[in-house]
Amino acid sequence: MALYGTLATVRAQLASRPGFEVAFAYAEELLRAGSPVQARVRAIEAGQRQRTELGGGVFVSEECYLTKARSDGFFESHRKYIDLQIIFEGAELMEVADIGAITARADYDPARDLIVYADTPAASLLRVWPGQAAVFFPADVHMPTLRVGDAAQLTRKCVVKIPVA
């Protein structure tokens, strides 16, 4: 099932898994004051994202966006990649549900590594702040980028994609 917590807590549980050493090295740079990674992520304009290859099949989507109302979100999962979602600035809510408790709304799209699901009331809610991370495995259906409270908030997040071993 999904993992959530400070980056140190998440790292302690996953550091020995293939691909995660690259992901955590990136995360350390992201959170190191004055690093080139931090400067690059801060320079991304609202509504933009960029992909950076990290090596070993691992890549990151560096994103800046306004969080959205739940009614504008959707549940998703992936087959080829595990998500390590790290909040850099801002905050967001993420919902997560077990893949066995939710119905797919569309067929798997291999080009986007994406399955979209119908809504469910049987999801757990995570509130994720700067320096915290959530890890979603293929069995973890998730709905990220949701508002904390009523107002949209500018959020910078990095989603490291680790190939499923």
LUMSE-542449 format. One line per 2 residues: their letters; for each residue x, z, y of N, C-alpha, C. Coordinates in Angstrom, 2 decimals, m for minus. Example, Ala and Ser with C-alpha at 12.3 -4.5 7.8 and 13.67 -1.06 7.14 Angstrom:
BEGIN
AS) 13.19:7.80:m5.69:12.30:7.80:m4.50:13.20:7.80:m3.30 | 12.85:7.08:m2.25:13.67:7.14:m1.06:12.90:7.87:0.03
END
This chain:
BEGIN
MA) 0.84:0.00:m1.18:0.00:0.00:0.00:0.88:0.00:1.24 | 0.31:m0.28:2.36:1.02:m0.37:3.64:1.80:0.91:3.93
LY) 2.88:0.75:4.69:3.67:1.88:5.16:3.58:1.92:6.67 | 3.65:3.14:7.23:3.51:3.29:8.66:4.30:4.51:9.10
GT) 4.90:4.42:10.28:5.58:5.57:10.85:6.69:5.15:11.79 | 7.56:6.11:12.09:8.71:5.77:12.92:9.57:4.77:12.13
LA) 10.38:4.05:12.85:11.25:3.08:12.18:12.17:3.78:11.18 | 12.66:4.97:11.52:13.54:5.72:10.62:12.81:6.10:9.33
TV) 11.57:6.51:9.44:10.78:6.89:8.27:10.53:5.69:7.37 | 10.13:4.60:7.97:9.87:3.38:7.20:11.15:2.89:6.54
RA) 12.24:2.91:7.29:13.53:2.45:6.76:13.95:3.28:5.55 | 13.76:4.58:5.61:14.16:5.46:4.50:13.45:5.08:3.20
QL) 12.28:4.51:3.31:11.52:4.15:2.11:11.82:2.74:1.60 | 12.40:1.90:2.45:12.53:0.48:2.07:13.94:m0.10:2.17
AS) 14.90:0.65:2.63:16.23:0.10:2.92:16.88:m0.59:1.73 | 16.58:m0.16:0.52:17.24:m0.74:m0.66:16.55:m2.00:m1.17
RP) 15.40:m2.36:m0.63:14.68:m3.56:m1.08:15.33:m4.81:m0.51 | 15.38:m5.90:m1.29:15.98:m7.14:m0.80:15.33:m7.64:0.49
GF) 16.17:m8.07:1.43:15.71:m8.61:2.70:15.52:m7.57:3.78 | 15.29:m6.34:3.40:15.01:m5.33:4.41:16.27:m4.90:5.17
EV) 17.46:m5.05:4.57:18.66:m4.68:5.32:18.81:m5.56:6.56 | 18.48:m6.86:6.42:18.52:m7.77:7.57:17.45:m7.37:8.59
AF) 16.27:m7.05:8.11:15.17:m6.67:8.99:15.49:m5.41:9.77 | 16.07:m4.41:9.13:16.37:m3.16:9.81:17.56:m3.30:10.75
AY) 18.51:m4.17:10.43:19.62:m4.44:11.36:19.06:m5.05:12.65 | 18.12:m5.98:12.52:17.45:m6.56:13.68:16.72:m5.46:14.47
AE) 15.97:m4.61:13.78:15.20:m3.55:14.44:16.11:m2.61:15.23 | 17.27:m2.29:14.69:18.22:m1.43:15.41:18.65:m2.08:16.71
EL) 18.93:m3.39:16.67:19.31:m4.11:17.88:18.16:m4.15:18.88 | 16.95:m4.35:18.38:15.77:m4.38:19.25:15.63:m3.08:20.02
LR) 15.86:m1.97:19.38:15.64:m0.66:19.99:16.89:m0.09:20.68 | 18.02:m0.81:20.61:19.25:m0.34:21.27:19.21:m0.74:22.74
AG) 19.26:0.24:23.62:19.18:m0.01:25.06:20.23:m1.03:25.50 | 19.78:m2.04:26.24:20.69:m3.03:26.80:21.14:m4.12:25.84
SP) 20.59:m4.15:24.63:21.03:m5.16:23.65:20.51:m6.55:24.04 | 21.20:m7.60:23.60:20.72:m8.96:23.85:19.33:m9.21:23.25
VQ) 19.04:m8.62:22.09:17.72:m8.78:21.48:16.67:m8.16:22.38 | 16.93:m6.98:22.89:15.99:m6.31:23.77:15.74:m7.15:25.04
AR) 16.79:m7.70:25.61:16.64:m8.54:26.80:15.81:m9.79:26.50 | 16.05:m10.38:25.34:15.31:m11.60:24.96:13.82:m11.30:24.79
VR) 13.50:m10.19:24.15:12.10:m9.83:23.93:11.42:m9.48:25.25 | 12.11:m8.79:26.13:11.53:m8.45:27.45:11.27:m9.70:28.29
AI) 12.00:m10.78:28.04:11.85:m12.01:28.83:10.67:m12.87:28.39 | 10.08:m12.57:27.26:8.95:m13.37:26.76:7.74:m13.11:27.65
EA) 7.12:m14.19:28.11:5.95:m14.07:28.97:4.70:m13.81:28.15 | 3.70:m13.21:28.79:2.42:m12.92:28.13:1.83:m14.19:27.54
GQ) 1.38:m14.08:26.31:0.79:m15.22:25.60:1.80:m16.08:24.88 | 3.06:m15.71:24.93:4.12:m16.50:24.30:4.69:m15.78:23.08
RQ) 5.29:m16.57:22.20:6.01:m16.02:21.05:7.16:m16.96:20.74 | 8.17:m16.42:20.11:9.29:m17.26:19.68:9.78:m16.81:18.32
RT) 10.24:m17.77:17.57:10.73:m17.50:16.22:12.26:m17.53:16.24 | 12.84:m16.52:15.60:14.30:m16.43:15.47:14.64:m16.21:14.00
EL) 15.51:m17.04:13.48:15.98:m16.90:12.10:17.01:m15.77:12.04 | 16.87:m14.90:11.05:17.78:m13.76:10.92:18.74:m13.90:9.75
GG) 18.47:m14.82:8.83:19.34:m15.03:7.68:18.69:m14.55:6.40 | 19.10:m15.16:5.29:18.59:m14.78:3.98:17.10:m15.03:3.81
GV) 16.56:m16.00:4.57:15.14:m16.31:4.48:14.27:m15.41:5.35 | 14.88:m14.44:6.03:14.16:m13.51:6.90:14.13:m14.11:8.31
FV) 12.97:m14.03:8.96:12.87:m14.45:10.35:11.97:m13.49:11.10 | 11.97:m13.61:12.43:11.15:m12.73:13.26:10.36:m13.57:14.25
SE) 9.12:m13.15:14.46:8.29:m13.69:15.53:8.25:m12.64:16.63 | 8.87:m12.95:17.76:8.91:m12.05:18.90:7.75:m12.45:19.81
EC) 6.87:m11.50:20.12:5.59:m11.82:20.74:5.29:m10.92:21.93 | 4.55:m11.48:22.91:4.04:m10.72:24.03:2.60:m11.16:24.25
YL) 1.67:m10.21:24.29:0.25:m10.56:24.40:m0.54:m9.38:24.95 | m1.77:m9.68:25.35:m2.72:m8.64:25.70:m3.47:m8.27:24.43
TK) m3.56:m6.99:24.14:m4.32:m6.56:22.97:m5.78:m6.97:23.15 | m6.48:m7.09:22.04:m7.84:m7.65:22.09:m8.88:m6.69:21.52
AR) m10.12:m7.00:21.86:m11.24:m6.24:21.31:m11.32:m6.51:19.81 | m11.81:m5.55:19.08:m11.93:m5.71:17.63:m12.77:m6.92:17.27
SD) m13.80:m7.21:18.04:m14.67:m8.36:17.75:m13.92:m9.69:17.83 | m12.76:m9.70:18.48:m11.95:m10.92:18.57:m10.85:m10.97:17.51
GF) m10.74:m9.93:16.71:m9.71:m9.88:15.67:m10.22:m10.41:14.35 | m9.32:m10.50:13.37:m9.69:m10.90:12.02:m8.70:m10.29:11.04
FE) m9.17:m10.09:9.82:m8.33:m9.58:8.74:m7.55:m10.73:8.12 | m6.31:m10.45:7.76:m5.43:m11.46:7.20:m4.50:m10.83:6.16
SH) m3.94:m11.68:5.32:m2.85:m11.27:4.44:m1.95:m12.47:4.20 | m0.83:m12.20:3.54:0.18:m13.24:3.31:0.66:m13.15:1.86
RK) 1.08:m14.26:1.32:1.59:m14.27:m0.06:3.10:m14.39:m0.12 | 3.70:m15.16:0.78:5.13:m15.44:0.72:5.99:m14.39:1.42
YI) 5.40:m13.69:2.40:6.19:m12.77:3.22:5.55:m11.40:3.33 | 6.42:m10.40:3.47:6.04:m9.03:3.82:6.23:m8.92:5.34
DL) 5.29:m8.32:6.03:5.41:m8.11:7.48:6.00:m6.74:7.77 | 7.02:m6.71:8.61:7.50:m5.48:9.24:7.15:m5.63:10.72
QI) 6.08:m5.00:11.17:5.60:m5.14:12.54:6.09:m3.95:13.35 | 6.90:m4.25:14.39:7.53:m3.22:15.21:7.00:m3.33:16.63
IF) 6.41:m2.27:17.13:5.97:m2.24:18.53:7.18:m1.91:19.40 | 7.43:m2.76:20.38:8.53:m2.55:21.31:8.04:m1.95:22.62
EG) 7.00:m2.53:23.20:6.39:m2.01:24.43:4.89:m2.11:24.29 | 4.17:m1.15:24.87:2.72:m1.12:24.77:2.30:m0.34:23.54
AE) 1.11:m0.59:23.10:0.57:0.07:21.91:m0.58:m0.77:21.39 | m0.90:m0.61:20.13:m2.05:m1.32:19.57:m2.60:m0.57:18.38
LM) m3.82:m0.92:18.06:m4.45:m0.46:16.83:m4.29:m1.55:15.80 | m4.13:m1.13:14.55:m4.09:m2.04:13.42:m5.02:m1.47:12.36
EV) m5.78:m2.31:11.74:m6.61:m1.88:10.61:m5.98:m2.43:9.34 | m6.14:m1.70:8.24:m5.59:m2.14:6.96:m6.57:m1.79:5.85
AD) m6.70:m2.73:4.91:m7.58:m2.54:3.75:m6.89:m3.10:2.52 | m7.22:m2.55:1.38:m6.69:m3.06:0.12:m7.33:m4.41:m0.19
IG) m6.54:m5.32:m0.67:m7.01:m6.68:m0.96:m8.15:m6.68:m1.98 | m8.23:m5.67:m2.84:m9.29:m5.60:m3.83:m10.63:m5.16:m3.28
AI) m10.63:m4.70:m2.01:m11.86:m4.18:m1.42:m12.42:m5.09:m0.33 | m11.97:m6.34:m0.29:m12.37:m7.24:0.80:m12.49:m8.66:0.26
TA) m13.33:m9.46:0.89:m13.61:m10.81:0.42:m12.94:m11.84:1.32 | m12.26:m12.80:0.71:m11.64:m13.88:1.48:m12.73:m14.73:2.13
RA) m12.48:m15.13:3.38:m13.40:m15.97:4.12:m12.96:m17.43:4.09 | m11.69:m17.66:3.75:m11.14:m19.01:3.69:m10.08:m19.05:2.59
DY) m9.81:m20.24:2.09:m8.76:m20.42:1.09:m7.38:m20.16:1.70 | m6.44:m19.87:0.87:m5.06:m19.66:1.28:m4.52:m20.92:1.94
DP) m3.89:m20.76:3.10:m3.24:m21.85:3.82:m1.73:m21.69:3.62 | m1.12:m22.46:2.70:0.30:m22.28:2.42:1.21:m22.63:3.60
AR) 0.79:m23.55:4.45:1.61:m23.92:5.61:1.75:m22.75:6.58 | 0.71:m21.93:6.70:0.74:m20.77:7.60:0.94:m19.46:6.84
DL) 1.02:m19.52:5.52:1.09:m18.33:4.66:0.02:m17.34:5.09 | m1.23:m17.79:5.05:m2.32:m17.01:5.63:m3.59:m17.12:4.80
IV) m4.19:m15.96:4.56:m5.55:m15.87:4.02:m6.34:m15.07:5.04 | m7.51:m15.56:5.43:m8.39:m14.88:6.38:m9.55:m14.29:5.59
YA) m9.97:m13.08:5.97:m10.98:m12.33:5.23:m12.20:m12.02:6.09 | m13.29:m11.75:5.40:m14.51:m11.27:6.05:m14.26:m9.86:6.57
DT) m15.05:m9.44:7.51:m14.93:m8.10:8.08:m15.31:m7.05:7.02 | m14.80:m5.85:7.20:m15.14:m4.76:6.29:m15.13:m3.44:7.05
PA) m16.05:m2.55:6.73:m16.00:m1.20:7.31:m15.06:m0.29:6.52 | m14.52:m0.79:5.40:m13.68:0.03:4.51:m12.20:m0.10:4.83
AS) m11.86:m0.12:6.10:m10.46:m0.23:6.51:m9.99:1.07:7.14 | m8.70:1.32:7.02:m8.08:2.48:7.69:m7.51:2.01:9.02
LL) m7.42:2.93:9.95:m6.99:2.61:11.31:m5.64:3.25:11.60 | m4.71:2.45:12.14:m3.40:2.93:12.55:m3.27:2.75:14.06
RV) m2.74:3.73:14.75:m2.40:3.60:16.16:m0.89:3.54:16.21 | m0.35:2.41:16.70:1.09:2.17:16.63:1.67:2.12:18.05
WP) 2.69:2.94:18.28:3.33:3.11:19.59:4.74:2.55:19.56 | 5.41:2.42:20.72:6.79:1.93:20.75:7.71:2.72:19.82
GQ) 8.52:1.99:19.09:9.45:2.60:18.15:8.84:2.87:16.78 | 7.55:2.60:16.63:6.90:2.76:15.34:6.73:1.39:14.68
AA) 6.51:1.43:13.38:6.39:0.19:12.62:5.33:0.33:11.54 | 4.80:m0.80:11.16:3.88:m0.88:10.02:4.39:m1.99:9.12
VF) 4.34:m1.74:7.82:4.77:m2.73:6.84:3.56:m3.11:6.00 | 3.31:m4.41:5.94:2.18:m4.93:5.18:2.69:m5.84:4.07
FP) 2.39:m5.44:2.84:2.73:m6.21:1.66:1.60:m7.19:1.36 | 1.78:m8.11:0.41:0.71:m9.07:0.11:m0.63:m8.44:m0.25
AD) m0.65:m7.24:m0.78:m1.92:m6.58:m1.14:m2.57:m5.86:0.04 | m1.91:m5.89:1.20:m2.40:m5.18:2.38:m3.05:m6.17:3.35
VH) m4.37:m6.19:3.37:m5.09:m7.01:4.32:m5.08:m6.24:5.64 | m4.71:m6.92:6.72:m4.54:m6.21:7.98:m5.12:m6.98:9.17
MP) m5.53:m6.22:10.19:m6.02:m6.77:11.44:m5.22:m6.10:12.57 | m4.16:m6.77:13.05:m3.34:m6.20:14.13:m3.83:m6.63:15.51
TL) m3.10:m6.26:16.53:m3.25:m6.66:17.94:m4.51:m6.13:18.62 | m5.07:m5.04:18.12:m6.31:m4.51:18.68:m6.04:m3.50:19.80
RV) m6.97:m3.44:20.74:m6.87:m2.53:21.89:m6.90:m1.06:21.47 | m6.15:m0.27:22.19:m6.27:1.18:22.14:m7.16:1.54:23.32
GD) m8.38:1.94:23.09:m9.33:2.20:24.18:m10.06:0.93:24.58 | m10.60:0.94:25.79:m11.44:m0.16:26.24:m10.69:m1.29:26.93
AA) m9.53:m1.00:27.49:m8.81:m2.00:28.28:m7.70:m2.67:27.47 | m7.54:m3.96:27.71:m6.42:m4.70:27.10:m5.11:m4.16:27.67
QL) m4.07:m4.18:26.85:m2.77:m3.69:27.27:m1.72:m4.72:26.90 | m0.78:m4.97:27.80:0.32:m5.87:27.50:1.20:m5.21:26.44
TR) 1.42:m5.91:25.36:2.20:m5.37:24.24:3.26:m6.38:23.83 | 4.43:m5.86:23.55:5.53:m6.68:23.00:5.78:m6.16:21.59
KC) 5.70:m7.07:20.65:5.84:m6.70:19.24:6.73:m7.73:18.55 | 7.47:m7.27:17.59:8.29:m8.15:16.78:7.82:m8.03:15.33
VV) 7.48:m9.17:14.75:7.02:m9.21:13.36:8.12:m9.85:12.53 | 8.83:m9.02:11.79:9.89:m9.51:10.91:9.24:m9.91:9.60
KI) 9.52:m11.12:9.15:8.93:m11.68:7.92:10.01:m11.67:6.85 | 9.78:m10.87:5.81:10.73:m10.71:4.71:10.14:m11.41:3.48
PV) 10.89:m12.34:2.88:10.36:m13.02:1.70:10.02:m12.04:0.59 | 8.91:m12.30:m0.10:8.54:m11.52:m1.27:9.57:m11.83:m2.35
A) 10.18:m10.81:m2.91:11.23:m11.01:m3.93:10.63:m11.48:m5.24
END
